[in-house]
């Protein structure tokens, strides 16, 4: 299932209550940010009902260092 989200680069966690119909498994979403398309991974945490969005390593437009920092912060 695909959906379009318009988020900023600094957003790392979102409470997506409207996406409760999504499967708890990994779901790929397309996000248009700064007129560029990024592939995002939507994961459902087991402890809290929040979805953690993590950018794939394929989106190397921001640089590998920044992406690694964001994935470690989660």
PyMOL Python script that loads the backbone (N, CA, C, O; Angstrom):
from pymol import cmd

cmd.read_pdbstr("""\
ATOM      1  N   UNK A   1       0.849  -1.188   0.000  1.00  0.00           N
ATOM      2  CA  UNK A   1       0.000   0.000   0.000  1.00  0.00           C
ATOM      3  C   UNK A   1       0.886   1.240   0.000  1.00  0.00           C
ATOM      4  O   UNK A   1       1.877   1.307   0.728  1.00  0.00           O
ATOM      5  N   UNK A   2       0.524   2.211  -0.816  1.00  0.00           N
ATOM      6  CA  UNK A   2       1.341   3.409  -0.927  1.00  0.00           C
ATOM      7  C   UNK A   2       0.535   4.633  -0.520  1.00  0.00           C
ATOM      8  O   UNK A   2      -0.680   4.692  -0.713  1.00  0.00           O
ATOM      9  N   UNK A   3       1.224   5.591   0.035  1.00  0.00           N
ATOM     10  CA  UNK A   3       0.584   6.847   0.417  1.00  0.00           C
ATOM     11  C   UNK A   3       1.603   7.954   0.260  1.00  0.00           C
ATOM     12  O   UNK A   3       2.809   7.708   0.265  1.00  0.00           O
ATOM     13  N   UNK A   4       1.116   9.168   0.120  1.00  0.00           N
ATOM     14  CA  UNK A   4       2.011  10.305  -0.043  1.00  0.00           C
ATOM     15  C   UNK A   4       1.977  11.156   1.220  1.00  0.00           C
ATOM     16  O   UNK A   4       0.909  11.515   1.715  1.00  0.00           O
ATOM     17  N   UNK A   5       3.160  11.471   1.732  1.00  0.00           N
ATOM     18  CA  UNK A   5       3.270  12.302   2.920  1.00  0.00           C
ATOM     19  C   UNK A   5       4.163  13.485   2.615  1.00  0.00           C
ATOM     20  O   UNK A   5       5.180  13.349   1.934  1.00  0.00           O
ATOM     21  N   UNK A   6       3.781  14.641   3.118  1.00  0.00           N
ATOM     22  CA  UNK A   6       4.595  15.839   2.936  1.00  0.00           C
ATOM     23  C   UNK A   6       5.179  16.208   4.290  1.00  0.00           C
ATOM     24  O   UNK A   6       4.496  16.788   5.135  1.00  0.00           O
ATOM     25  N   UNK A   7       6.457  15.863   4.492  1.00  0.00           N
ATOM     26  CA  UNK A   7       7.097  16.112   5.781  1.00  0.00           C
ATOM     27  C   UNK A   7       8.408  16.833   5.553  1.00  0.00           C
ATOM     28  O   UNK A   7       8.917  16.893   4.434  1.00  0.00           O
ATOM     29  N   UNK A   8       8.938  17.372   6.614  1.00  0.00           N
ATOM     30  CA  UNK A   8      10.220  18.058   6.528  1.00  0.00           C
ATOM     31  C   UNK A   8      11.342  17.067   6.815  1.00  0.00           C
ATOM     32  O   UNK A   8      11.102  15.954   7.282  1.00  0.00           O
ATOM     33  N   UNK A   9      12.572  17.490   6.526  1.00  0.00           N
ATOM     34  CA  UNK A   9      13.713  16.602   6.725  1.00  0.00           C
ATOM     35  C   UNK A   9      13.989  16.377   8.210  1.00  0.00           C
ATOM     36  O   UNK A   9      14.583  15.367   8.588  1.00  0.00           O
ATOM     37  N   UNK A  10      13.562  17.310   9.044  1.00  0.00           N
ATOM     38  CA  UNK A  10      13.891  17.223  10.459  1.00  0.00           C
ATOM     39  C   UNK A  10      12.907  16.349  11.229  1.00  0.00           C
ATOM     40  O   UNK A  10      13.130  16.046  12.401  1.00  0.00           O
ATOM     41  N   UNK A  11      11.826  15.945  10.579  1.00  0.00           N
ATOM     42  CA  UNK A  11      10.840  15.118  11.268  1.00  0.00           C
ATOM     43  C   UNK A  11      11.347  13.684  11.312  1.00  0.00           C
ATOM     44  O   UNK A  11      11.581  13.077  10.266  1.00  0.00           O
ATOM     45  N   UNK A  12      11.515  13.143  12.497  1.00  0.00           N
ATOM     46  CA  UNK A  12      11.998  11.772  12.631  1.00  0.00           C
ATOM     47  C   UNK A  12      10.919  10.839  13.161  1.00  0.00           C
ATOM     48  O   UNK A  12      10.948   9.642  12.876  1.00  0.00           O
ATOM     49  N   UNK A  13       9.967  11.365  13.927  1.00  0.00           N
ATOM     50  CA  UNK A  13       8.910  10.518  14.488  1.00  0.00           C
ATOM     51  C   UNK A  13       7.567  11.191  14.263  1.00  0.00           C
ATOM     52  O   UNK A  13       7.425  12.402  14.434  1.00  0.00           O
ATOM     53  N   UNK A  14       6.597  10.398  13.883  1.00  0.00           N
ATOM     54  CA  UNK A  14       5.254  10.925  13.654  1.00  0.00           C
ATOM     55  C   UNK A  14       4.236   9.976  14.262  1.00  0.00           C
ATOM     56  O   UNK A  14       4.385   8.756  14.181  1.00  0.00           O
ATOM     57  N   UNK A  15       3.203  10.539  14.870  1.00  0.00           N
ATOM     58  CA  UNK A  15       2.095   9.726  15.352  1.00  0.00           C
ATOM     59  C   UNK A  15       1.028   9.718  14.268  1.00  0.00           C
ATOM     60  O   UNK A  15       0.259  10.667  14.120  1.00  0.00           O
ATOM     61  N   UNK A  16       1.000   8.634  13.522  1.00  0.00           N
ATOM     62  CA  UNK A  16       0.087   8.558  12.389  1.00  0.00           C
ATOM     63  C   UNK A  16      -1.140   7.746  12.788  1.00  0.00           C
ATOM     64  O   UNK A  16      -1.221   6.549  12.512  1.00  0.00           O
ATOM     65  N   UNK A  17      -2.090   8.409  13.438  1.00  0.00           N
ATOM     66  CA  UNK A  17      -3.301   7.712  13.842  1.00  0.00           C
ATOM     67  C   UNK A  17      -4.196   7.442  12.635  1.00  0.00           C
ATOM     68  O   UNK A  17      -4.956   6.474  12.626  1.00  0.00           O
ATOM     69  N   UNK A  18      -4.104   8.300  11.616  1.00  0.00           N
ATOM     70  CA  UNK A  18      -4.946   8.116  10.443  1.00  0.00           C
ATOM     71  C   UNK A  18      -4.476   6.937   9.601  1.00  0.00           C
ATOM     72  O   UNK A  18      -5.204   6.483   8.718  1.00  0.00           O
ATOM     73  N   UNK A  19      -3.275   6.437   9.858  1.00  0.00           N
ATOM     74  CA  UNK A  19      -2.753   5.306   9.109  1.00  0.00           C
ATOM     75  C   UNK A  19      -2.871   4.010   9.909  1.00  0.00           C
ATOM     76  O   UNK A  19      -2.038   3.114   9.777  1.00  0.00           O
ATOM     77  N   UNK A  20      -3.897   3.920  10.728  1.00  0.00           N
ATOM     78  CA  UNK A  20      -4.065   2.716  11.535  1.00  0.00           C
ATOM     79  C   UNK A  20      -4.418   1.506  10.678  1.00  0.00           C
ATOM     80  O   UNK A  20      -4.288   0.366  11.125  1.00  0.00           O
ATOM     81  N   UNK A  21      -4.867   1.755   9.438  1.00  0.00           N
ATOM     82  CA  UNK A  21      -5.244   0.646   8.569  1.00  0.00           C
ATOM     83  C   UNK A  21      -4.029  -0.035   7.958  1.00  0.00           C
ATOM     84  O   UNK A  21      -4.151  -1.095   7.345  1.00  0.00           O
ATOM     85  N   UNK A  22      -2.858   0.572   8.124  1.00  0.00           N
ATOM     86  CA  UNK A  22      -1.656  -0.014   7.545  1.00  0.00           C
ATOM     87  C   UNK A  22      -1.243  -1.256   8.322  1.00  0.00           C
ATOM     88  O   UNK A  22      -1.552  -1.404   9.504  1.00  0.00           O
ATOM     89  N   UNK A  23      -0.543  -2.136   7.635  1.00  0.00           N
ATOM     90  CA  UNK A  23      -0.069  -3.348   8.282  1.00  0.00           C
ATOM     91  C   UNK A  23       1.031  -3.003   9.283  1.00  0.00           C
ATOM     92  O   UNK A  23       1.757  -2.031   9.069  1.00  0.00           O
ATOM     93  N   UNK A  24       1.179  -3.762  10.365  1.00  0.00           N
ATOM     94  CA  UNK A  24       2.249  -3.496  11.336  1.00  0.00           C
ATOM     95  C   UNK A  24       3.635  -3.795  10.771  1.00  0.00           C
ATOM     96  O   UNK A  24       4.647  -3.417  11.361  1.00  0.00           O
ATOM     97  N   UNK A  25       3.676  -4.470   9.633  1.00  0.00           N
ATOM     98  CA  UNK A  25       4.970  -4.755   9.024  1.00  0.00           C
ATOM     99  C   UNK A  25       5.491  -3.517   8.321  1.00  0.00           C
ATOM    100  O   UNK A  25       4.860  -2.460   8.341  1.00  0.00           O
ATOM    101  N   UNK A  26       6.640  -3.660   7.705  1.00  0.00           N
ATOM    102  CA  UNK A  26       7.271  -2.521   7.043  1.00  0.00           C
ATOM    103  C   UNK A  26       6.444  -2.105   5.835  1.00  0.00           C
ATOM    104  O   UNK A  26       6.077  -2.937   5.005  1.00  0.00           O
ATOM    105  N   UNK A  27       6.159  -0.829   5.745  1.00  0.00           N
ATOM    106  CA  UNK A  27       5.385  -0.284   4.638  1.00  0.00           C
ATOM    107  C   UNK A  27       6.171   0.852   4.020  1.00  0.00           C
ATOM    108  O   UNK A  27       6.693   1.721   4.719  1.00  0.00           O
ATOM    109  N   UNK A  28       6.246   0.834   2.709  1.00  0.00           N
ATOM    110  CA  UNK A  28       7.004   1.863   2.014  1.00  0.00           C
ATOM    111  C   UNK A  28       6.084   3.015   1.635  1.00  0.00           C
ATOM    112  O   UNK A  28       4.985   2.807   1.122  1.00  0.00           O
ATOM    113  N   UNK A  29       6.539   4.207   1.890  1.00  0.00           N
ATOM    114  CA  UNK A  29       5.786   5.405   1.557  1.00  0.00           C
ATOM    115  C   UNK A  29       6.631   6.310   0.687  1.00  0.00           C
ATOM    116  O   UNK A  29       7.860   6.250   0.711  1.00  0.00           O
ATOM    117  N   UNK A  30       5.962   7.141  -0.076  1.00  0.00           N
ATOM    118  CA  UNK A  30       6.656   8.123  -0.890  1.00  0.00           C
ATOM    119  C   UNK A  30       6.439   9.498  -0.273  1.00  0.00           C
ATOM    120  O   UNK A  30       5.304   9.901  -0.019  1.00  0.00           O
ATOM    121  N   UNK A  31       7.500  10.192  -0.042  1.00  0.00           N
ATOM    122  CA  UNK A  31       7.426  11.515   0.562  1.00  0.00           C
ATOM    123  C   UNK A  31       8.048  12.533  -0.376  1.00  0.00           C
ATOM    124  O   UNK A  31       9.170  12.358  -0.850  1.00  0.00           O
ATOM    125  N   UNK A  32       7.303  13.600  -0.636  1.00  0.00           N
ATOM    126  CA  UNK A  32       7.822  14.673  -1.471  1.00  0.00           C
ATOM    127  C   UNK A  32       8.306  15.788  -0.553  1.00  0.00           C
ATOM    128  O   UNK A  32       7.505  16.442   0.115  1.00  0.00           O
ATOM    129  N   UNK A  33       9.602  16.001  -0.523  1.00  0.00           N
ATOM    130  CA  UNK A  33      10.175  17.020   0.335  1.00  0.00           C
ATOM    131  C   UNK A  33      11.224  17.787  -0.451  1.00  0.00           C
ATOM    132  O   UNK A  33      12.111  17.194  -1.065  1.00  0.00           O
ATOM    133  N   UNK A  34      11.119  19.093  -0.428  1.00  0.00           N
ATOM    134  CA  UNK A  34      12.018  19.952  -1.195  1.00  0.00           C
ATOM    135  C   UNK A  34      12.031  19.564  -2.672  1.00  0.00           C
ATOM    136  O   UNK A  34      13.083  19.531  -3.311  1.00  0.00           O
ATOM    137  N   UNK A  35      10.846  19.272  -3.200  1.00  0.00           N
ATOM    138  CA  UNK A  35      10.665  18.905  -4.604  1.00  0.00           C
ATOM    139  C   UNK A  35      11.496  17.689  -4.991  1.00  0.00           C
ATOM    140  O   UNK A  35      11.898  17.555  -6.146  1.00  0.00           O
ATOM    141  N   UNK A  36      11.752  16.813  -4.041  1.00  0.00           N
ATOM    142  CA  UNK A  36      12.477  15.577  -4.330  1.00  0.00           C
ATOM    143  C   UNK A  36      11.759  14.416  -3.658  1.00  0.00           C
ATOM    144  O   UNK A  36      11.173  14.577  -2.587  1.00  0.00           O
ATOM    145  N   UNK A  37      11.806  13.271  -4.275  1.00  0.00           N
ATOM    146  CA  UNK A  37      11.101  12.108  -3.755  1.00  0.00           C
ATOM    147  C   UNK A  37      12.046  11.268  -2.901  1.00  0.00           C
ATOM    148  O   UNK A  37      13.159  10.948  -3.317  1.00  0.00           O
ATOM    149  N   UNK A  38      11.588  10.920  -1.713  1.00  0.00           N
ATOM    150  CA  UNK A  38      12.378  10.087  -0.810  1.00  0.00           C
ATOM    151  C   UNK A  38      11.580   8.828  -0.479  1.00  0.00           C
ATOM    152  O   UNK A  38      10.371   8.892  -0.260  1.00  0.00           O
ATOM    153  N   UNK A  39      12.252   7.704  -0.443  1.00  0.00           N
ATOM    154  CA  UNK A  39      11.615   6.455  -0.054  1.00  0.00           C
ATOM    155  C   UNK A  39      11.765   6.306   1.460  1.00  0.00           C
ATOM    156  O   UNK A  39      12.873   6.340   1.994  1.00  0.00           O
ATOM    157  N   UNK A  40      10.654   6.143   2.126  1.00  0.00           N
ATOM    158  CA  UNK A  40      10.675   6.064   3.582  1.00  0.00           C
ATOM    159  C   UNK A  40      10.215   4.684   4.038  1.00  0.00           C
ATOM    160  O   UNK A  40       9.454   4.004   3.351  1.00  0.00           O
ATOM    161  N   UNK A  41      10.688   4.298   5.191  1.00  0.00           N
ATOM    162  CA  UNK A  41      10.278   3.035   5.796  1.00  0.00           C
ATOM    163  C   UNK A  41       9.394   3.346   7.001  1.00  0.00           C
ATOM    164  O   UNK A  41       9.792   4.088   7.899  1.00  0.00           O
ATOM    165  N   UNK A  42       8.206   2.777   7.011  1.00  0.00           N
ATOM    166  CA  UNK A  42       7.272   3.012   8.107  1.00  0.00           C
ATOM    167  C   UNK A  42       7.245   1.778   8.995  1.00  0.00           C
ATOM    168  O   UNK A  42       6.793   0.712   8.578  1.00  0.00           O
ATOM    169  N   UNK A  43       7.728   1.928  10.210  1.00  0.00           N
ATOM    170  CA  UNK A  43       7.760   0.813  11.145  1.00  0.00           C
ATOM    171  C   UNK A  43       6.821   1.098  12.316  1.00  0.00           C
ATOM    172  O   UNK A  43       6.710   2.231  12.783  1.00  0.00           O
ATOM    173  N   UNK A  44       6.162   0.061  12.770  1.00  0.00           N
ATOM    174  CA  UNK A  44       5.288   0.201  13.934  1.00  0.00           C
ATOM    175  C   UNK A  44       6.010  -0.363  15.149  1.00  0.00           C
ATOM    176  O   UNK A  44       6.410  -1.526  15.167  1.00  0.00           O
ATOM    177  N   UNK A  45       6.166   0.466  16.147  1.00  0.00           N
ATOM    178  CA  UNK A  45       6.861   0.023  17.350  1.00  0.00           C
ATOM    179  C   UNK A  45       5.927  -0.849  18.183  1.00  0.00           C
ATOM    180  O   UNK A  45       4.711  -0.663  18.160  1.00  0.00           O
ATOM    181  N   UNK A  46       6.497  -1.795  18.914  1.00  0.00           N
ATOM    182  CA  UNK A  46       5.688  -2.710  19.706  1.00  0.00           C
ATOM    183  C   UNK A  46       5.292  -2.092  21.039  1.00  0.00           C
ATOM    184  O   UNK A  46       4.224  -2.400  21.569  1.00  0.00           O
ATOM    185  N   UNK A  47       6.135  -1.225  21.588  1.00  0.00           N
ATOM    186  CA  UNK A  47       5.859  -0.661  22.903  1.00  0.00           C
ATOM    187  C   UNK A  47       4.836   0.467  22.825  1.00  0.00           C
ATOM    188  O   UNK A  47       3.922   0.542  23.646  1.00  0.00           O
ATOM    189  N   UNK A  48       4.993   1.338  21.842  1.00  0.00           N
ATOM    190  CA  UNK A  48       4.087   2.472  21.717  1.00  0.00           C
ATOM    191  C   UNK A  48       3.413   2.436  20.350  1.00  0.00           C
ATOM    192  O   UNK A  48       3.977   1.927  19.381  1.00  0.00           O
ATOM    193  N   UNK A  49       2.218   2.975  20.285  1.00  0.00           N
ATOM    194  CA  UNK A  49       1.494   3.001  19.017  1.00  0.00           C
ATOM    195  C   UNK A  49       1.932   4.200  18.197  1.00  0.00           C
ATOM    196  O   UNK A  49       1.134   5.079  17.874  1.00  0.00           O
ATOM    197  N   UNK A  50       3.211   4.217  17.869  1.00  0.00           N
ATOM    198  CA  UNK A  50       3.750   5.285  17.039  1.00  0.00           C
ATOM    199  C   UNK A  50       4.498   4.663  15.872  1.00  0.00           C
ATOM    200  O   UNK A  50       5.018   3.551  15.962  1.00  0.00           O
ATOM    201  N   UNK A  51       4.537   5.400  14.786  1.00  0.00           N
ATOM    202  CA  UNK A  51       5.226   4.913  13.603  1.00  0.00           C
ATOM    203  C   UNK A  51       6.520   5.691  13.439  1.00  0.00           C
ATOM    204  O   UNK A  51       6.524   6.921  13.380  1.00  0.00           O
ATOM    205  N   UNK A  52       7.612   4.956  13.367  1.00  0.00           N
ATOM    206  CA  UNK A  52       8.911   5.582  13.222  1.00  0.00           C
ATOM    207  C   UNK A  52       9.309   5.557  11.751  1.00  0.00           C
ATOM    208  O   UNK A  52       9.375   4.499  11.126  1.00  0.00           O
ATOM    209  N   UNK A  53       9.569   6.725  11.221  1.00  0.00           N
ATOM    210  CA  UNK A  53       9.925   6.840   9.814  1.00  0.00           C
ATOM    211  C   UNK A  53      11.435   6.975   9.698  1.00  0.00           C
ATOM    212  O   UNK A  53      12.043   7.857  10.305  1.00  0.00           O
ATOM    213  N   UNK A  54      12.021   6.101   8.919  1.00  0.00           N
ATOM    214  CA  UNK A  54      13.463   6.128   8.729  1.00  0.00           C
ATOM    215  C   UNK A  54      13.754   6.136   7.235  1.00  0.00           C
ATOM    216  O   UNK A  54      13.204   5.340   6.473  1.00  0.00           O
ATOM    217  N   UNK A  55      14.617   7.039   6.839  1.00  0.00           N
ATOM    218  CA  UNK A  55      14.933   7.145   5.424  1.00  0.00           C
ATOM    219  C   UNK A  55      15.842   5.999   4.997  1.00  0.00           C
ATOM    220  O   UNK A  55      16.711   5.556   5.748  1.00  0.00           O
ATOM    221  N   UNK A  56      15.621   5.539   3.790  1.00  0.00           N
ATOM    222  CA  UNK A  56      16.465   4.487   3.260  1.00  0.00           C
ATOM    223  C   UNK A  56      17.836   5.049   2.915  1.00  0.00           C
ATOM    224  O   UNK A  56      18.005   6.253   2.723  1.00  0.00           O
ATOM    225  N   UNK A  57      18.805   4.152   2.843  1.00  0.00           N
ATOM    226  CA  UNK A  57      20.158   4.573   2.501  1.00  0.00           C
ATOM    227  C   UNK A  57      20.263   4.983   1.038  1.00  0.00           C
ATOM    228  O   UNK A  57      21.245   5.604   0.632  1.00  0.00           O
ATOM    229  N   UNK A  58      19.246   4.635   0.243  1.00  0.00           N
ATOM    230  CA  UNK A  58      19.276   4.995  -1.170  1.00  0.00           C
ATOM    231  C   UNK A  58      19.186   6.504  -1.364  1.00  0.00           C
ATOM    232  O   UNK A  58      19.699   7.038  -2.347  1.00  0.00           O
ATOM    233  N   UNK A  59      18.538   7.187  -0.433  1.00  0.00           N
ATOM    234  CA  UNK A  59      18.400   8.638  -0.567  1.00  0.00           C
ATOM    235  C   UNK A  59      19.669   9.305  -0.054  1.00  0.00           C
ATOM    236  O   UNK A  59      19.687   9.884   1.032  1.00  0.00           O
ATOM    237  N   UNK A  60      20.718   9.216  -0.841  1.00  0.00           N
ATOM    238  CA  UNK A  60      22.018   9.744  -0.437  1.00  0.00           C
ATOM    239  C   UNK A  60      22.174  11.212  -0.825  1.00  0.00           C
ATOM    240  O   UNK A  60      23.295  11.715  -0.896  1.00  0.00           O
ATOM    241  N   UNK A  61      21.058  11.905  -1.078  1.00  0.00           N
ATOM    242  CA  UNK A  61      21.141  13.311  -1.457  1.00  0.00           C
ATOM    243  C   UNK A  61      21.535  14.175  -0.262  1.00  0.00           C
ATOM    244  O   UNK A  61      22.135  15.238  -0.424  1.00  0.00           O
ATOM    245  N   UNK A  62      21.188  13.704   0.949  1.00  0.00           N
ATOM    246  CA  UNK A  62      21.505  14.485   2.144  1.00  0.00           C
ATOM    247  C   UNK A  62      22.888  14.144   2.681  1.00  0.00           C
ATOM    248  O   UNK A  62      23.417  14.861   3.531  1.00  0.00           O
ATOM    249  N   UNK A  63      23.466  13.078   2.203  1.00  0.00           N
ATOM    250  CA  UNK A  63      24.762  12.660   2.727  1.00  0.00           C
ATOM    251  C   UNK A  63      24.608  11.484   3.661  1.00  0.00           C
ATOM    252  O   UNK A  63      23.621  11.388   4.391  1.00  0.00           O
ATOM    253  N   UNK A  64      25.582  10.584   3.642  1.00  0.00           N
ATOM    254  CA  UNK A  64      25.479   9.373   4.448  1.00  0.00           C
ATOM    255  C   UNK A  64      25.609   9.667   5.936  1.00  0.00           C
ATOM    256  O   UNK A  64      25.021   8.968   6.761  1.00  0.00           O
ATOM    257  N   UNK A  65      26.375  10.699   6.284  1.00  0.00           N
ATOM    258  CA  UNK A  65      26.588  10.988   7.703  1.00  0.00           C
ATOM    259  C   UNK A  65      25.292  11.407   8.376  1.00  0.00           C
ATOM    260  O   UNK A  65      24.970  10.935   9.466  1.00  0.00           O
ATOM    261  N   UNK A  66      24.543  12.301   7.718  1.00  0.00           N
ATOM    262  CA  UNK A  66      23.300  12.776   8.318  1.00  0.00           C
ATOM    263  C   UNK A  66      22.291  11.646   8.453  1.00  0.00           C
ATOM    264  O   UNK A  66      21.561  11.571   9.441  1.00  0.00           O
ATOM    265  N   UNK A  67      22.253  10.769   7.458  1.00  0.00           N
ATOM    266  CA  UNK A  67      21.311   9.657   7.518  1.00  0.00           C
ATOM    267  C   UNK A  67      21.682   8.710   8.654  1.00  0.00           C
ATOM    268  O   UNK A  67      20.802   8.213   9.356  1.00  0.00           O
ATOM    269  N   UNK A  68      22.973   8.457   8.840  1.00  0.00           N
ATOM    270  CA  UNK A  68      23.400   7.569   9.918  1.00  0.00           C
ATOM    271  C   UNK A  68      23.071   8.178  11.278  1.00  0.00           C
ATOM    272  O   UNK A  68      22.670   7.468  12.200  1.00  0.00           O
ATOM    273  N   UNK A  69      23.240   9.493  11.399  1.00  0.00           N
ATOM    274  CA  UNK A  69      22.929  10.138  12.672  1.00  0.00           C
ATOM    275  C   UNK A  69      21.449  10.005  12.998  1.00  0.00           C
ATOM    276  O   UNK A  69      21.082   9.760  14.148  1.00  0.00           O
ATOM    277  N   UNK A  70      20.597  10.167  11.987  1.00  0.00           N
ATOM    278  CA  UNK A  70      19.162  10.087  12.239  1.00  0.00           C
ATOM    279  C   UNK A  70      18.747   8.667  12.600  1.00  0.00           C
ATOM    280  O   UNK A  70      17.868   8.473  13.440  1.00  0.00           O
ATOM    281  N   UNK A  71      19.368   7.678  11.975  1.00  0.00           N
ATOM    282  CA  UNK A  71      18.997   6.308  12.299  1.00  0.00           C
ATOM    283  C   UNK A  71      19.500   5.925  13.688  1.00  0.00           C
ATOM    284  O   UNK A  71      18.851   5.144  14.383  1.00  0.00           O
ATOM    285  N   UNK A  72      20.643   6.462  14.101  1.00  0.00           N
ATOM    286  CA  UNK A  72      21.154   6.156  15.437  1.00  0.00           C
ATOM    287  C   UNK A  72      20.320   6.827  16.519  1.00  0.00           C
ATOM    288  O   UNK A  72      20.156   6.279  17.609  1.00  0.00           O
ATOM    289  N   UNK A  73      19.788   8.016  16.221  1.00  0.00           N
ATOM    290  CA  UNK A  73      19.021   8.741  17.234  1.00  0.00           C
ATOM    291  C   UNK A  73      17.748   7.998  17.595  1.00  0.00           C
ATOM    292  O   UNK A  73      17.220   8.164  18.695  1.00  0.00           O
ATOM    293  N   UNK A  74      17.254   7.184  16.683  1.00  0.00           N
ATOM    294  CA  UNK A  74      16.054   6.419  16.985  1.00  0.00           C
ATOM    295  C   UNK A  74      16.405   5.235  17.877  1.00  0.00           C
ATOM    296  O   UNK A  74      15.524   4.460  18.248  1.00  0.00           O
TER     297      UNK A  74
END
""", "prot")
cmd.dss("prot")
cmd.show_as("cartoon", "prot")
cmd.util.cbc("prot")
cmd.orient("prot")
